[in-house]
Amino acid sequence: MIEKNSIVDIGLKSVRTLGITNMVSKSSVQYYAYKLGFFETVSFLEEASSNEYWNYLQNINFSMVPTLSYLDEDVDYEEGDTSFFMRQYVEEEFENEISSYREAYQKGTLLPLPITYAEWETLKKQGKEEYSDIFKYINTLPGHFCNYHLITRDAFIQFNDGFYTCTSGRDDIQPLTGKTWHSAQQASHKLHGFNKRKFEEINDSMRFASLCEMSSRR
């Protein structure tokens, strides 16, 4: 849904580079993202909960993210509305990133991982360092980390051959069953925005899987 180095990441990097607020404060970051003309970042932050924002922020490799060239520390961003003035610079410099974000955001789809669960498990058993931690592995992929999992009580991960869960604090993954899908409904009301849409997409798949499991037990 959101690629690495998207216009959202660039907006966060620009606020961070300016150094005028604590990045832990979602509302403050949103305020300055607006002042800098990063409206896509503002929209993203409006939909994300504080936990979703923090999880997203922790998985951005800022060393790889560009920033807005025109960042003047002498500008008083508290004085008047600088957003439309700054937006001109954002659109001139990041036209392609804005276009890509809008296209991807409208689709709202989850991307499959390039390997299956069985392949990942085999590579991990072989002692391949890059596959030892599933979250670290996901974060090396070309699409953004948030394309591949969302956090409720557990993390849901989509692979080519289905959906899997990874319990927080552990690096092993298990097939997502109808039973675990049902238990996850209790946490779904805590999701916001793009994570809510991803959960609904998983719901469609798991509803079918649950029916299949019920049929197989008869």
HELIX and SHEET records of a PDB file:
HELIX    1   1 ILE A    7  LEU A   18  1                                  12    
HELIX    2   2 LYS A   26  LYS A   35  1                                  10    
HELIX    3   3 PHE A   39  GLU A   47  1                                   9    
HELIX    4   4 SER A   50  GLN A   58  1                                   9    
HELIX    5   5 PHE A   62  MET A   64  5                                   3    
HELIX    6   6 SER A   83  GLU A   93  1                                  11    
HELIX    7   7 GLU A   95  LYS A  107  1                                  13    
HELIX    8   8 TYR A  117  LYS A  125  1                                   9    
HELIX    9   9 GLU A  129  TYR A  131  5                                   3    
HELIX   10  10 ILE A  134  ILE A  138  1                                   5    
HELIX   11  11 PHE A  145  ASN A  147  5                                   3    
HELIX   12  12 GLY A  178  ALA A  184  1                                   7    
HELIX   13  13 GLN A  185  LYS A  190  5                                   6    
HELIX   14  14 GLY A  193  ARG A  217  1                                  25    
SHEET    1   A 4 HIS A 149  ILE A 151  0                                        
SHEET    2   A 4 ALA A 155  PHE A 159 -1                                        
SHEET    3   A 4 GLY A 162  CYS A 166 -1                                        
SHEET    4   A 4 GLN A 174  PRO A 175 -1                                        
END                                                                             
